[in-house]
Amino acid sequence: MISDESDRFNPRDPKPADAGKPSKSAKRREARKLATQALYQWHMAKHSLNEIEAQFRVDNDFSDIDGAYFREILHGVPASKGEIDSALAPCLDLALDELDPVELAVLRLSTWELLKRIDVPYRVVINEGVELAKVFGATDGHKFVNGVLDKLAPRLREVEVKAARR
């Protein structure tokens, strides 16, 4: 058997220039995590968005976070709250005020992305929402979030969902 040693890992090899730098999707994922926490704080404490944003920027290292996306979510969700809540309501078995506040923050963020960021594929929106619910939500909160987003995506992204199911 011939062994090719050239593919083996050598810690002394120089690292590629972009090694260790997070990808655009990883930076967005981190932005979504912080935005979920910030939206939760906005919902619970009723602080101003600028105050919350300033606090998060002081308290967190934004070097590996898409700061512009964080800001867009943080200000975009409250600005579109009526539209978001109207889109969500038919997909829920509960009233919005009966939802767990963490799950509500995740659902609002995800709904905003489905409505306003058509550059983000609906499957990515659902996956990211489920992952956020796993990190921040109750034990089975991710299952609830997944079910709601699975109902919502075909309503808001009908053409994209139909094309993906072919």
N, C-alpha and C positions, 0 to 999 in steps of 0.2 A: 504494500500500500504506500502510495506516495503522499507525503505530507507537505503542504505548502505553508511554511512558517511566516510568509509575508502578511497574512491576514490576522495574525495574532496580536493581541493588545500589548503594547509596550508603553508603560507610563512615562518613559523618557522621550517618546515621540512628541514633536511639537503639536500643540492643539490648534485646530482650525481657528481662524480669526473670529468666527461667530460662535465658538464653543461657549457654553454657559449662558448665552443670551437667550432669554425666553422668546418664543415665537409670538407672532401677532395674536394668535388664538389664545395662547397662555396669558398674555397681557390683558386680553379682553375678559378671560375667565376671572382673573384677579379683580378687574374693574367691576364685574358683576357681583363678586362676593362682597366687596366693599359697598357697592350700591345697594345691595340687599340690606345690609346692616344700617346704612344711612336712611333708606326708605322706612325701615322698621322704626328707627329713631324719630323720623319725621311724623310717622303715623301715631306713635305712642306719646311723644313729648311735645309735639306741635311746635318745635323750634323752627326758625326760618331756615330755608334751604341754604342761603349763603353762610349762615352760622354753622350749620351742619357740615357743609363742604369745607369750610375753613378748619374746623376741628379735625375732620378726617385727614386733611392734607398735612396738618401739624403732627397728628398722632401716628401716621403711617408713612412708610418709605414708598414713594411712588415711582422709584426707578424701574421696577419690573411690572408696572401697572399702566394700562392705557388710560391716562388721566383725562384725556379729552372724552373718551367713551364713558368714564365714570360720571363726568360732569353732565354729559348729554342725557344719560339715564336719570341721574338725580334730579335734574330740572325738567326733563321731558315727561316723566311719569306723572308728577303732580300737575303739570300743565295740561295733560291729556286725561286726567283722572275720570272725568265724566264719561268720555268716550270709552276708556278702558273698562270701567265698571259696567257700562251698558253692554259691551261685548262679552264680558265675563258672565253676567247674571244668567243668561239662558243655559249656561253650561254647568251651573251649580245647583245642588240640592238644598243648599242653605242660603240664607241671606248673607250679604257681604259682611255685615257687622257681627255675624255669628262665627266667621272664620277665625282660625288661629292667626294672630297678627304676622307671624313669620311666613306662614303659607300665603297670606294675602299679599305680603311684600313680594314674594317670589312670583306669584301669579300676575300681579300688576306689572312687574318688570318684564316677564315673559310676554304678556299680552301687548305691552308697549312695543317690544321688539317685533312681534308678529304684525302689528299695525304700521309701525313707522320705519322699520329697518328691513326692507325687503331684500337687501343685500345679504342678510343673514338667513340661510336656509331654515325652513320651518323645523326640520329634524334637529338641527343644531340648537334652535330655541328650546325645543322640548327637552333635549338631552341636558342642556345647561340648567333649565328650570328644575329638572329632576335631581341633578347633582347638587344644586343649591339647597333643595329641600332635604336631601340626605345630610348635608353638612349642618344646616341650621334648624331644620324642622323637627317635629315630633317623630317618634319611632317609625310610624308608617305614613308620615306626611308625604313622602315622595310618591307613594302609590296614588294618593289623592291628587297631587299636583299633576302626575302623569295622566290620570284619567280626565281631568279637566282640560289639559292642554291637547290631549288627543281629540276631544270633542271640538275644541276651539279652532284648531289649525285648519280643518276643512272649511269652516265658516269664513275665516279671514284670508286664507290662502288657497282658495278652491282650485285654481288652475295648477298651482305648484303641486298640491297634494295629489290631484288626479294624474298629473304627468309622472309623478314618482311611483304611482301604483300600477302603471302600465307594465 
